[in-house]
């Protein structure tokens, strides 16, 4: 991956609806070589997919909760079951296995406290957990999906 590929990635992360001609113009390529580079970035898995970003507040999902999960069971069987459960919950936007005093971290979006309570009850009923701690975001100060390529 060279500097031109990085420029293409930066542009696509900013606005994936740009035409190939416009991207090419901005990076100094004609359309065909630009399109070939984009196809190669997709074929190699660097570009995973192109999506539309939705404002959570405008679709009624203005509450963001960071959920820390601790477990006493660190078996692969437990993790597989927990992962299947969490992956099936549409409220979970991100799911990480952590190092340190917390085993897993979830970023959850919901409409309101009642919706979070339903999510929480479903989570704790699905698999045995040692501790679940919820931290409610009061304000989104920065949010980006663009990686600093």
MDTraj code that builds the backbone (N, CA, C; nanometers):
import mdtraj as md
import numpy as np

residues = "UNK UNK UNK UNK UNK UNK UNK UNK UNK UNK UNK UNK UNK UNK UNK UNK UNK UNK UNK UNK UNK UNK UNK UNK UNK UNK UNK UNK UNK UNK UNK UNK UNK UNK UNK UNK UNK UNK UNK UNK UNK UNK UNK UNK UNK UNK UNK UNK UNK UNK UNK UNK UNK UNK UNK UNK UNK UNK UNK UNK UNK UNK UNK UNK UNK UNK UNK UNK UNK UNK UNK UNK UNK UNK UNK UNK UNK UNK UNK UNK UNK UNK UNK UNK UNK UNK UNK UNK UNK UNK UNK UNK UNK UNK UNK UNK UNK UNK UNK UNK UNK UNK UNK UNK UNK UNK UNK UNK UNK UNK UNK UNK UNK UNK UNK UNK UNK UNK UNK UNK UNK UNK UNK UNK UNK UNK UNK UNK UNK UNK UNK UNK UNK UNK UNK UNK UNK UNK UNK UNK UNK UNK UNK UNK UNK UNK UNK UNK UNK".split()
xyz = np.array([
    [0.0848, -0.1174, 0.0000],
    [0.0000, 0.0000, 0.0000],
    [0.0899, 0.1244, 0.0000],
    [0.0679, 0.2123, -0.0947],
    [0.1523, 0.3313, -0.1056],
    [0.0746, 0.4557, -0.0650],
    [0.1365, 0.5721, -0.0835],
    [0.0755, 0.6988, -0.0429],
    [-0.0551, 0.7261, -0.1165],
    [-0.0626, 0.6882, -0.2424],
    [-0.1871, 0.7106, -0.3185],
    [-0.3001, 0.6240, -0.2624],
    [-0.2694, 0.4989, -0.2313],
    [-0.3707, 0.4122, -0.1701],
    [-0.4200, 0.4733, -0.0387],
    [-0.3281, 0.5274, 0.0396],
    [-0.3664, 0.5885, 0.1677],
    [-0.4561, 0.7108, 0.1451],
    [-0.4267, 0.7896, 0.0438],
    [-0.5112, 0.9044, 0.0115],
    [-0.6497, 0.8575, -0.0315],
    [-0.6542, 0.7526, -0.1120],
    [-0.7835, 0.6968, -0.1544],
    [-0.8631, 0.6503, -0.0330],
    [-0.7980, 0.5798, 0.0570],
    [-0.8660, 0.5334, 0.1777],
    [-0.9172, 0.6500, 0.2612],
    [-0.8361, 0.7530, 0.2765],
    [-0.8799, 0.8693, 0.3547],
    [-1.0030, 0.9335, 0.2914],
    [-1.0034, 0.9476, 0.1599],
    [-1.1184, 1.0060, 0.0909],
    [-1.2431, 0.9198, 0.1057],
    [-1.2283, 0.7890, 0.0873],
    [-1.3441, 0.6994, 0.0983],
    [-1.3986, 0.6959, 0.2404],
    [-1.3097, 0.7050, 0.3404],
    [-1.3567, 0.7074, 0.4792],
    [-1.4324, 0.8365, 0.5099],
    [-1.3961, 0.9425, 0.4414],
    [-1.4641, 1.0704, 0.4609],
    [-1.5982, 1.0725, 0.3888],
    [-1.6008, 1.0182, 0.2654],
    [-1.7236, 1.0195, 0.1855],
    [-1.7174, 0.9084, 0.0808],
    [-1.7772, 0.7953, 0.1108],
    [-1.7732, 0.6797, 0.0207],
    [-1.8617, 0.6988, -0.1018],
    [-1.9380, 0.8069, -0.1059],
    [-2.0230, 0.8300, -0.2222],
    [-1.9516, 0.9086, -0.3325],
    [-1.8267, 0.9468, -0.3089],
    [-1.7506, 1.0169, -0.4138],
    [-1.7381, 0.9279, -0.5365],
    [-1.7457, 0.9886, -0.6528],
    [-1.7280, 0.9105, -0.7758],
    [-1.5813, 0.8725, -0.7913],
    [-1.5579, 0.7674, -0.8665],
    [-1.4202, 0.7258, -0.8943],
    [-1.3444, 0.8388, -0.9632],
    [-1.4114, 0.9107, -1.0533],
    [-1.3474, 1.0229, -1.1236],
    [-1.3033, 1.1305, -1.0248],
    [-1.3894, 1.1607, -0.9268],
    [-1.3552, 1.2626, -0.8277],
    [-1.2402, 1.2166, -0.7385],
    [-1.2436, 1.0927, -0.6960],
    [-1.1339, 1.0398, -0.6147],
    [-1.0042, 1.0444, -0.6942],
    [-1.0100, 0.9970, -0.8167],
    [-0.8920, 0.9990, -0.9031],
    [-0.8375, 1.1394, -0.9203],
    [-0.9264, 1.2346, -0.9428],
    [-0.8847, 1.3738, -0.9579],
    [-0.8116, 1.4233, -0.8330],
    [-0.8632, 1.3887, -0.7174],
    [-0.8039, 1.4360, -0.5915],
    [-0.6700, 1.3697, -0.5595],
    [-0.6475, 1.2480, -0.6117],
    [-0.5201, 1.1794, -0.5829],
    [-0.4254, 1.1814, -0.7016],
    [-0.4678, 1.2419, -0.8133],
    [-0.3797, 1.2540, -0.9287],
    [-0.3773, 1.1337, -1.0206],
    [-0.4898, 1.0638, -1.0302],
    [-0.5004, 0.9477, -1.1192],
    [-0.6207, 0.9650, -1.2110],
    [-0.6161, 0.8984, -1.3259],
    [-0.7363, 0.8921, -1.4094],
    [-0.8297, 0.7865, -1.3494],
    [-0.9504, 0.7813, -1.4022],
    [-1.0526, 0.6933, -1.3437],
    [-1.0136, 0.5460, -1.3419],
    [-0.9599, 0.4938, -1.4528],
    [-0.9320, 0.3500, -1.4603],
    [-0.8276, 0.3052, -1.3582],
    [-0.7113, 0.3693, -1.3492],
    [-0.6154, 0.3258, -1.2473],
    [-0.6683, 0.3455, -1.1045],
    [-0.7475, 0.4503, -1.0846],
    [-0.8064, 0.4726, -0.9523],
    [-0.9017, 0.3584, -0.9186],
    [-0.9893, 0.3227, -1.0127],
    [-1.0857, 0.2142, -0.9910],
    [-1.0136, 0.0826, -0.9640],
    [-0.9046, 0.0562, -1.0359],
    [-0.8276, -0.0665, -1.0130],
    [-0.7688, -0.0696, -0.8727],
    [-0.7215, 0.0444, -0.8244],
    [-0.6672, 0.0505, -0.6884],
    [-0.7774, 0.0247, -0.5845],
    [-0.8943, 0.0842, -0.6068],
    [-1.0058, 0.0618, -0.5140],
    [-1.0451, -0.0855, -0.5143],
    [-1.0533, -0.1454, -0.6328],
    [-1.0870, -0.2883, -0.6421],
    [-0.9837, -0.3729, -0.5690],
    [-0.8542, -0.3384, -0.5826],
    [-0.7486, -0.4134, -0.5136],
    [-0.7605, -0.3972, -0.3620],
    [-0.7919, -0.2755, -0.3154],
    [-0.8112, -0.2528, -0.1720],
    [-0.9290, -0.3346, -0.1188],
    [-1.0311, -0.3517, -0.2010],
    [-1.1449, -0.4359, -0.1621],
    [-1.1075, -0.5835, -0.1662],
    [-1.0393, -0.6257, -0.2709],
    [-1.0038, -0.7673, -0.2872],
    [-0.9094, -0.8153, -0.1776],
    [-0.8219, -0.7281, -0.1302],
    [-0.7270, -0.7675, -0.0256],
    [-0.7853, -0.7533, 0.1141],
    [-0.9088, -0.7055, 0.1238],
    [-0.9746, -0.6947, 0.2538],
    [-0.9403, -0.5689, 0.3310],
    [-0.8684, -0.4763, 0.2695],
    [-0.8396, -0.3500, 0.3383],
    [-0.9681, -0.2683, 0.3481],
    [-1.0417, -0.2597, 0.2384],
    [-1.1764, -0.2025, 0.2432],
    [-1.2708, -0.3197, 0.2680],
    [-1.3328, -0.3179, 0.3833],
    [-1.4193, -0.4289, 0.4235],
    [-1.5579, -0.4146, 0.3620],
    [-1.6150, -0.2939, 0.3690],
    [-1.7451, -0.2653, 0.3095],
    [-1.7669, -0.1151, 0.3116],
    [-1.8646, -0.0704, 0.2363],
    [-1.9018, 0.0714, 0.2339],
    [-2.0428, 0.0829, 0.2890],
    [-2.0601, 0.1750, 0.3812],
    [-2.1887, 0.1870, 0.4508],
    [-2.2307, 0.3328, 0.4615],
    [-2.3554, 0.3545, 0.4972],
    [-2.4056, 0.4873, 0.5313],
    [-2.4022, 0.4999, 0.6835],
    [-2.3544, 0.6115, 0.7329],
    [-2.3516, 0.6360, 0.8769],
    [-2.4787, 0.7098, 0.9157],
    [-2.5429, 0.6625, 1.0211],
    [-2.6712, 0.7160, 1.0644],
    [-2.6538, 0.7877, 1.1982],
    [-2.7149, 0.9039, 1.2119],
    [-2.7116, 0.9787, 1.3371],
    [-2.8032, 0.9089, 1.4377],
    [-2.7469, 0.8541, 1.5463],
    [-2.8309, 0.7784, 1.6411],
    [-2.9408, 0.8624, 1.7050],
    [-2.9137, 0.9896, 1.7313],
    [-3.0158, 1.0755, 1.7922],
    [-3.1367, 1.0919, 1.7006],
    [-3.1114, 1.1027, 1.5712],
    [-3.2201, 1.1280, 1.4761],
    [-3.3053, 1.0056, 1.4473],
    [-3.2587, 0.8884, 1.4900],
    [-3.3402, 0.7673, 1.4747],
    [-3.3868, 0.7140, 1.6110],
    [-3.3775, 0.7999, 1.7124],
    [-3.4311, 0.7641, 1.8432],
    [-3.3445, 0.6704, 1.9241],
    [-3.2143, 0.6684, 1.8973],
    [-3.1227, 0.5829, 1.9738],
    [-3.0135, 0.6688, 2.0373],
    [-3.0565, 0.7671, 2.1160],
    [-2.9641, 0.8664, 2.1693],
    [-2.8919, 0.8296, 2.2973],
    [-2.9157, 0.7125, 2.3519],
    [-2.8480, 0.6736, 2.4755],
    [-2.7381, 0.5726, 2.4427],
    [-2.6153, 0.6088, 2.4767],
    [-2.5008, 0.5193, 2.4587],
    [-2.4543, 0.4720, 2.5954],
    [-2.4357, 0.3410, 2.6068],
    [-2.3939, 0.2808, 2.7326],
    [-2.2705, 0.1952, 2.7075],
    [-2.1695, 0.2141, 2.7913],
    [-2.0508, 0.1287, 2.7863],
    [-2.0680, 0.0265, 2.8976],
    [-2.0697, -0.1002, 2.8599],
    [-2.1000, -0.2079, 2.9533],
    [-1.9754, -0.2931, 2.9734],
    [-1.9272, -0.2961, 3.0986],
    [-1.8136, -0.3797, 3.1347],
    [-1.8664, -0.5110, 3.1902],
    [-1.8095, -0.6210, 3.1436],
    [-1.8551, -0.7526, 3.1859],
    [-1.7372, -0.8298, 3.2441],
    [-1.7596, -0.8899, 3.3602],
    [-1.6620, -0.9792, 3.4206],
    [-1.7263, -1.1163, 3.4352],
    [-1.6438, -1.2200, 3.4170],
    [-1.6924, -1.3566, 3.4295],
    [-1.5933, -1.4387, 3.5105],
    [-1.6430, -1.5449, 3.5724],
    [-1.5550, -1.6398, 3.6401],
    [-1.5179, -1.7551, 3.5476],
    [-1.5890, -1.7676, 3.4372],
    [-1.5683, -1.8789, 3.3438],
    [-1.4949, -1.8272, 3.2195],
    [-1.3738, -1.8735, 3.1989],
    [-1.2935, -1.8286, 3.0850],
    [-1.2747, -1.9394, 2.9811],
    [-1.3663, -2.0351, 2.9815],
    [-1.3564, -2.1456, 2.8863],
    [-1.3993, -2.1009, 2.7467],
    [-1.3519, -2.1722, 2.6471],
    [-1.3901, -2.1423, 2.5091],
    [-1.5390, -2.1649, 2.4883],
    [-1.5932, -2.2650, 2.5540],
    [-1.7364, -2.2939, 2.5423],
    [-1.8197, -2.1752, 2.5925],
    [-1.7809, -2.1189, 2.7088],
    [-1.8529, -2.0043, 2.7636],
    [-1.8407, -1.8851, 2.6697],
    [-1.7187, -1.8578, 2.6212],
    [-1.6975, -1.7443, 2.5317],
    [-1.7800, -1.7596, 2.4041],
    [-1.7832, -1.8801, 2.3473],
    [-1.8619, -1.9024, 2.2261],
    [-2.0095, -1.8726, 2.2512],
    [-2.0603, -1.9175, 2.3628],
    [-2.2007, -1.8944, 2.3979],
    [-2.2266, -1.7456, 2.4206],
    [-2.1367, -1.6796, 2.4943],
    [-2.1510, -1.5370, 2.5211],
    [-2.1423, -1.4573, 2.3912],
    [-2.0480, -1.4915, 2.3054],
    [-2.0312, -1.4206, 2.1781],
    [-2.1551, -1.4357, 2.0908],
    [-2.2102, -1.5567, 2.0831],
    [-2.3326, -1.5774, 2.0038],
    [-2.4472, -1.4922, 2.0586],
    [-2.4578, -1.4868, 2.1902],
    [-2.5638, -1.4084, 2.2544],
    [-2.5492, -1.2607, 2.2213],
    [-2.4291, -1.2080, 2.2410],
    [-2.4054, -1.0650, 2.2196],
    [-2.4190, -1.0287, 2.0718],
    [-2.3683, -1.1123, 1.9829],
    [-2.3780, -1.0845, 1.8397],
    [-2.5228, -1.0791, 1.7922],
    [-2.6112, -1.1497, 1.8610],
    [-2.7525, -1.1515, 1.8233],
    [-2.8302, -1.0319, 1.8790],
    [-2.7653, -0.9496, 1.9609],
    [-2.8319, -0.8346, 2.0221],
    [-2.8027, -0.7101, 1.9381],
    [-2.9019, -0.6598, 1.8648],
    [-2.8767, -0.5474, 1.7732],
    [-2.8356, -0.4187, 1.8438],
    [-2.8605, -0.4079, 1.9728],
    [-2.8231, -0.2876, 2.0462],
    [-2.6714, -0.2764, 2.0645],
    [-2.5995, -0.3882, 2.0506],
    [-2.4548, -0.3889, 2.0717],
    [-2.3852, -0.3462, 1.9429],
    [-2.3190, -0.2327, 1.9483],
    [-2.2480, -0.1785, 1.8331],
    [-2.1050, -0.2297, 1.8253],
    [-2.0427, -0.2492, 1.9420],
    [-1.9056, -0.2983, 1.9472],
    [-1.8932, -0.3948, 2.0638],
    [-1.8030, -0.4919, 2.0478],
    [-1.7865, -0.5987, 2.1464],
    [-1.6390, -0.6362, 2.1482],
    [-1.5741, -0.6164, 2.2626],
    [-1.4300, -0.6411, 2.2745],
    [-1.3990, -0.7348, 2.3906],
    [-1.3000, -0.8210, 2.3711],
    [-1.2394, -0.8965, 2.4814],
    [-1.1241, -0.8117, 2.5290],
    [-1.1165, -0.7900, 2.6591],
    [-1.0245, -0.6922, 2.7150],
    [-0.9116, -0.7582, 2.7945],
    [-0.8046, -0.6834, 2.8122],
    [-0.6992, -0.7177, 2.9079],
    [-0.7215, -0.6298, 3.0300],
    [-0.6841, -0.6780, 3.1466],
    [-0.7002, -0.5978, 3.2678],
    [-0.8104, -0.6514, 3.3571],
    [-0.8708, -0.5622, 3.4347],
    [-0.9680, -0.6043, 3.5364],
    [-1.1080, -0.6299, 3.4819],
    [-1.1325, -0.5962, 3.3556],
    [-1.2619, -0.6219, 3.2909],
    [-1.2384, -0.7242, 3.1811],
    [-1.3271, -0.8213, 3.1685],
    [-1.3098, -0.9271, 3.0681],
    [-1.3616, -0.8861, 2.9300],
    [-1.4765, -0.8179, 2.9264],
    [-1.5382, -0.7788, 2.7992],
    [-1.5952, -0.6381, 2.8120],
    [-1.5961, -0.5676, 2.6998],
    [-1.6538, -0.4329, 2.6956],
    [-1.7477, -0.4259, 2.5762],
    [-1.8656, -0.3719, 2.6001],
    [-1.9662, -0.3556, 2.4964],
    [-2.0006, -0.2067, 2.4842],
    [-2.0232, -0.1647, 2.3607],
    [-2.0834, -0.0325, 2.3394],
    [-2.2243, -0.0586, 2.2901],
    [-2.3206, -0.0083, 2.3652],
    [-2.4616, -0.0374, 2.3423],
    [-2.5349, 0.0935, 2.3132],
    [-2.6256, 0.0934, 2.2161],
    [-2.7116, 0.2092, 2.1913],
    [-2.8571, 0.1679, 2.2074],
    [-2.9306, 0.2523, 2.2784],
    [-3.0724, 0.2266, 2.3048],
    [-3.1478, 0.3593, 2.3026],
    [-3.2790, 0.3505, 2.3042],
    [-3.3636, 0.4701, 2.2999],
    [-3.3678, 0.5418, 2.4339],
    [-3.3756, 0.4644, 2.5418],
    [-3.3953, 0.5259, 2.6729],
    [-3.3605, 0.4254, 2.7825],
    [-3.3793, 0.4655, 2.9072],
    [-3.3446, 0.3810, 3.0210],
    [-3.4263, 0.2519, 3.0232],
    [-3.5523, 0.2596, 2.9871],
    [-3.6363, 0.1395, 2.9849],
    [-3.5833, 0.0397, 2.8820],
    [-3.5405, 0.0887, 2.7677],
    [-3.4845, 0.0002, 2.6647],
    [-3.3542, -0.0615, 2.7136],
    [-3.2731, 0.0157, 2.7852],
    [-3.1494, -0.0405, 2.8396],
    [-3.1813, -0.1468, 2.9443],
    [-3.2806, -0.1221, 3.0259],
    [-3.3181, -0.2196, 3.1280],
    [-3.3588, -0.3524, 3.0642],
    [-3.4341, -0.3467, 2.9543],
    [-3.4714, -0.4698, 2.8840],
    [-3.3465, -0.5401, 2.8291],
    [-3.2549, -0.4614, 2.7702],
    [-3.1297, -0.5176, 2.7198],
    [-3.0521, -0.5839, 2.8339],
    [-3.0364, -0.5140, 2.9437],
    [-2.9606, -0.5637, 3.0592],
    [-3.0190, -0.6955, 3.1113],
    [-3.1498, -0.7002, 3.1256],
    [-3.2154, -0.8213, 3.1754],
    [-3.1934, -0.9386, 3.0793],
    [-3.2002, -0.9119, 2.9496],
    [-3.1758, -1.0189, 2.8515],
    [-3.0309, -1.0663, 2.8577],
    [-2.9378, -0.9734, 2.8751],
    [-2.7964, -1.0093, 2.8829],
    [-2.7661, -1.0972, 3.0035],
    [-2.8129, -1.0552, 3.1195],
    [-2.7796, -1.1318, 3.2404],
    [-2.8547, -1.2644, 3.2479],
    [-2.9650, -1.2764, 3.1761],
    [-3.0395, -1.4022, 3.1736],
    [-2.9775, -1.5035, 3.0776],
    [-2.8993, -1.4565, 2.9825],
    [-2.8500, -1.5430, 2.8749],
    [-2.7336, -1.6312, 2.9157],
    [-2.6419, -1.5772, 2.9926],
    [-2.5214, -1.6508, 3.0325],
    [-2.4829, -1.6098, 3.1740],
    [-2.4170, -1.6994, 3.2478],
    [-2.3752, -1.6617, 3.3833],
    [-2.2620, -1.5582, 3.3782],
    [-2.2798, -1.4494, 3.4544],
    [-2.1816, -1.3417, 3.4591],
    [-2.1473, -1.3112, 3.6051],
    [-2.0242, -1.2705, 3.6283],
    [-1.9808, -1.2335, 3.7636],
    [-2.0244, -1.0909, 3.7972],
    [-2.0012, -0.9992, 3.7035],
    [-2.0328, -0.8594, 3.7289],
    [-2.0591, -0.7873, 3.5972],
    [-2.1580, -0.6993, 3.6001],
    [-2.1890, -0.6147, 3.4845],
    [-2.1959, -0.4714, 3.5360],
    [-2.1155, -0.3840, 3.4759],
    [-2.1141, -0.2431, 3.5153],
    [-2.1512, -0.1587, 3.3940],
    [-2.2454, -0.0683, 3.4123],
    [-2.2939, 0.0157, 3.3030],
    [-2.2500, 0.1599, 3.3262],
    [-2.1950, 0.2199, 3.2212],
    [-2.1557, 0.3606, 3.2254],
    [-2.2299, 0.4327, 3.1122],
    [-2.3074, 0.5322, 3.1491],
    [-2.3906, 0.6032, 3.0525],
    [-2.3181, 0.7272, 3.0027],
    [-2.3069, 0.7402, 2.8709],
    [-2.2439, 0.8570, 2.8111],
    [-2.3389, 0.9758, 2.8228],
    [-2.2864, 1.0867, 2.8700],
    [-2.3671, 1.2082, 2.8828],
    [-2.3598, 1.2935, 2.7570],
    [-2.2468, 1.2850, 2.6858],
    [-2.2289, 1.3646, 2.5655],
    [-2.1280, 1.2945, 2.4754],
    [-2.1557, 1.2922, 2.3455],
    [-2.0605, 1.2402, 2.2473],
    [-1.9720, 1.3568, 2.2070],
    [-1.8462, 1.3562, 2.2505],
    [-1.7557, 1.4655, 2.2237],
    [-1.6872, 1.4457, 2.0889],
    [-1.6503, 1.3234, 2.0578],
    [-1.5908, 1.2901, 1.9285],
    [-1.6387, 1.1523, 1.8890],
    [-1.6715, 1.1386, 1.7633],
    [-1.7098, 1.0088, 1.7104],
    [-1.6662, 1.0046, 1.5647],
    [-1.5852, 0.9076, 1.5305],
    [-1.5397, 0.8926, 1.3933],
    [-1.5275, 0.7458, 1.3597],
    [-1.5406, 0.7166, 1.2344],
    [-1.5149, 0.5812, 1.1874],
    [-1.3885, 0.5773, 1.1031],
    [-1.3305, 0.6949, 1.0752],
    [-1.2140, 0.7041, 0.9877],
    [-1.0862, 0.6700, 1.0620],
    [-1.0145, 0.5706, 1.0120],
    [-0.8852, 0.5357, 1.0693],
    [-0.7789, 0.6337, 1.0191],
    [-0.6796, 0.6649, 1.1008],
    [-0.5767, 0.7614, 1.0588],
    [-0.4725, 0.6963, 0.9688],
    [-0.5121, 0.6689, 0.8455],
    [-0.4204, 0.6027, 0.7515],
    [-0.3228, 0.7037, 0.6952],
])
top = md.Topology()
chain = top.add_chain()
for i, resn in enumerate(residues, 1):
    res = top.add_residue(resn, chain, resSeq=i)
    for name in ("N", "CA", "C"):
        top.add_atom(name, md.element.get_by_symbol(name[0]), res)
traj = md.Trajectory(xyz[None], top)
